[in-house]
């Protein structure tokens, strides 16, 4: 059975005057039409902007997150061939050095002596600048120009656990990216023909503990630019999903739960990702690297197992035709949060 998911076609506010979920916001949209007017709900509001950029040589990621009582900023990179990996995380009490907007593409920033991340949007382009004086003993500087072509669709979904707890997620895939990341003397260049960014924008009011799976990819493959987005566990029982795929900027929404099958004792074994009742999604994900991030800071406890690897299999269009997925570079994860 597929869910009956309402498509939103006009701008709508996420919350009502009391800070509870606006029922008119429940649904999905192909453009970021939801205004995230969060208020109240002290300690339970969660906001983040996560960027992940897939280049020829490395994957580079920068995230700004506000947990209502603390700000978290983390930056990581992975060299595919050498598997050199490093991650820098800073957590500070909420300060004026943080800005996260109510609208998806508006400017965001985090700045202190250890990390500076600025995301500036203007005229269909995001300029992402990251500076870290000490990144694994070297200076890191990133300057990336990320295009948002007007014809490109995105996945925008409001997940309603209930009137008091809910989440708006906006996933933007396969955004052409130019620029560079320099770590010490080593410079990595990104070309828009083959380098693509993913934006995960999240705003919501969360329960104290949560667990989710997320799988995604954005690559040029077999003559097409393909994006994948699948979520599991956290949307179960809500009547909404964050499942979709993109081909040359056009989205096919999948209104069915997706199951992630994997070995929690050995995350690097192949994962099976498939739709619950039909065969509309049938993928195998084969990891080549596992990123593990754990934190336990009293109020905040999290454990992330994020795998980088390749998708193979197929997804199905609405008309029944299959889209072959062959060695598509991407990631998948299990994330537990107590926050």
N, C-alpha and C positions, 0 to 999 in steps of 0.2 A: 504494500500500500504506500502510495506516495502522499506526502503532506500537501495540503492546499495552502500554498504560500501566496499571500496578497502582494502584488507589485505596487510599490509607491511611485507616483509620478509627479507629485508636487512637494515643495518644501514643507517640512513639519518639524515641530519641536519634540525632543525626546521626552521631556518631563512636563507635568502639569504644574500649576501654581504651588502645590504642596511639595514638589520635588519627587513625586511618584511617577511611575511610568505612564506616559500618555498613550492610551489604547490606539489612537489613530497613527502612532508611529510604528506599530508592529507590522512587519513585512520586510520586503527586500526591494532594492532599487539598483538600477544600472549606473546611476550617478550619485554622488554624495549629497543627498537632499535633506539629511537629518541634521538639525542644529542641536548640539549637545549642551543644553542649558541645565547642567547638573547643579544642584544646590542642596543644602541640608545634608542629611545622612552622614553625620560626622564619623570619620575614620573608615567609612565603607566605600567612599568614592575612589575609583581607580582610573587613571588616565595614562596612556602611553602612545608614543610614536616610535615605531621600530622600522628602521631601514636596513635592507639587506641587498647588497649589490654583487651580482655574479659577473666576474670578469673572466678573461682567458686564463689568467694565472692564479688569481686569488678570489676568495669571497671575503667581502668586507661588510661589517655591520656596525651601526651606531643606534643607540636607543636612549630616549629620555622617558622616564617614568615617574609619576607622582602618585604616591600611595595614600595621600591625605594627611599623613603625619611625617612623611619622609620623602625626599627626592632621591631617585636612583638613576645613575647614568652609567652605561657600559658600552664598551667598544671592543670588537674582536676582529681578528683576521685569520684566515687559513690559507696556506699555500698548498694547492692540490698535489703537486708533484713531490715536494719535500716533506709535506705534512707538518711544516712549522706552524705552530698555533700559539697565539697569545691573546689574553683577554684582560682588560683593565676595567674595574668596577669602582665607582665612588657612590657612597650613600651618605647623605647629610640631612639634618633636620630641614624642614621646608624653609626656603628662603626666597628672597627676591631675585635670586640668580637663576630662576626657573620660569619658563613661560610655555604653556601648552594651551592651544586655542580651542574654542568651541566648534570651529568649522575645520573640515578635514585638511584643506590645503593651506590654511593660514600659517603664518610664521611660528616657529618654535625655537627655543634656545635653552641651553644649560651652560653655565660658566662658573668655574672656580679655578684655583691655582693648578689643579691636577688635570682637568679635562674641560675643553670647550667644544660644544656642538651647536652649530647654528644651521637652521633650515629656513631659507628665505624663498618665498614663492612670488613670482611676478610674471605676468604675460605667458602663462602656460609652461613655465619652467621653474623647477626647484633648484636652488644652489645650496648644496650641502657642504659645509666646511667644518672640519674636525682638526683640532690641534691638541696634542698630548706631549708635554715636555719629556716625560719619562715613560716610554712604552717598551717594556722589556729591555730597559737600559739604553734605549735610543729615542730620538725624537720622531714623532709621527705627525704628518700633516696630510690631510686629504682635502682635495678640491674637486667636487663632482658636479656636473650639470645634468640634471635629470629632466627629460622631456615628458610632458603630459599632453599628447596629441588630442585634439578636441573630439575626434571620432572614437577614441578609446573608451570602452566601458569598464566599469569597476564593480566589485561585489560589495554591496552595502546592506547589512542585515541587522535588525533589532531582535535580539534573543530575549524572550520574556519568561524568566522563571516565575515571577509573580509581579504584582504592582510595586513591591518594595525592592526587589532585586532583579536587575536586568542589565543588558550590555548591548551597545552599538559597536559593531565591528565594520571597518571599511578596509577592504583589501584591494590594492592596486598592483597589478602584475604587468610584467614585460615592458617596463618603462625604459625607453632607450637612454643610455647613459654614456656621457663623455667625461674625461678628466683623468685624475691621477691620485694615487695614494703613495706617499713616500715614507719609508721607515728606515731611519738612518741613511746610508748611502744608496739604498735600493729603492728604485722607483718602479711602480706598476702603473701602466697606462690602460685606460678604458676607452673603447671605441663603440659608438652607438650602434654599429651594425651587429655586434656580437656581445655587447655588455648590457645587462638589463637589471633594473632595480625593482624591488618589491617594497611597498609600504604597507605596514600593518598599523592602522590607527584604531585605538580602542578607547572607549569612554563608557563607564557604567558604574553601577552600585552592586557590589559583589558580596556573596556570603563569606564567612570567615575562612572556610577552606574550599578549595576547588582543585579539580584535576582535568586535564584536557590533552587531546592529541591534535596536532596540526601538521599537515603535509602540504608542501608547496613546491613549485618549480616555475621558472621563467627562462626560456631558452629558444633559440632558433633551431628547428629540427625538421628535416625532410622537406625543406622549402617553405615552412610556415614558422611564424612566431607563436609559441604555445605557452600558455600559463595554466597551472593547475592549482586548485585550492580545495583542501578537504579538512574537515574538522570532526572530532569525535568526542564522546563522553559528555562534554559540557553542554551540548545542545540537546541531549537525549530527553525526550518527553516534553519538549517545548512547542512542538509543531513547526519549528523553523530549523533550517540548516545553513551552514556556511559552505556548502558544496557547489562547485562550479568549475568550468574550464573555459579558457579563452583561446581563440584562434584569430590571429591578425587583428586583435583588439575587440573582437565580438565575443560576448559572453553567452554560454549555455548554462542555465541554472539547473541544478540537480536537486529536486525536491524529495530527497530520500536520504535516510541515515546512511552513513558510511562507517564500516567496521574496520578497525585497525587490529591486525593480528600480528603479535610479535612476542619475543621471549624476553620477559622482564629480568631474567637472570643473565642474559647475554644480548644486549640491544643491537650488537653488530651482526647478528644473524639476519637473513632477509625478512622483510616485513611483507605481509599480504594486506592490501587495501582494496576493499570492494564494497559495493552497495549491499544493503542488508537483505533485500528481497529479490531484486532483479540482477541482471548481469550488465547493467549500464556502466559500471566502473569495475574494472578487473585489472589490477596493477600489482606488480611485484617491485619492491624497493630494495635495492642492494646497497648497503652502506659501505663506505671506505674510510670514514672517520667518525668518531664519537666525541662530541663536545659535552662535557659534564660540568654543570655549574650548581654549586650548593651554597646556601647561606642559612645561617641560624642566628638571628640577631634579636632574640626575645620576641618582639612583636611580629617580626617577619621571619618566616621560614619557607624556603623553596628548594626544590630539586628539579633540575632540568637535564634531560638526556636528549640532546639534539644530534641527529645523524645526518651526515652529508653523503650523498650517493646518487644512484641512477634509478629512474623509473622505467619499467618496461611493461607492455601490455596494451590496453586500449580503454578509451572512454567512448560513450555513445551519444551522438547527436539526437535531438528531439525527433528527427525523421527516421531514426533507426539505424542510420549509417554509423560505422565505427571510425574513430580517429585513432590511428596507430601511434603508440607512444614507444619510442625507441631510444634507449640510452639518454634519457632526458635528465640533465643535472638538476638536483634540487635537494630538499631537506625534509625531514620528518622528525617529530619530537613527542616525548611524554613530559608533561610539566605538572608538578604538584606544587600548590601554593597554599600557605597558611598566612593570611595577611589581614 
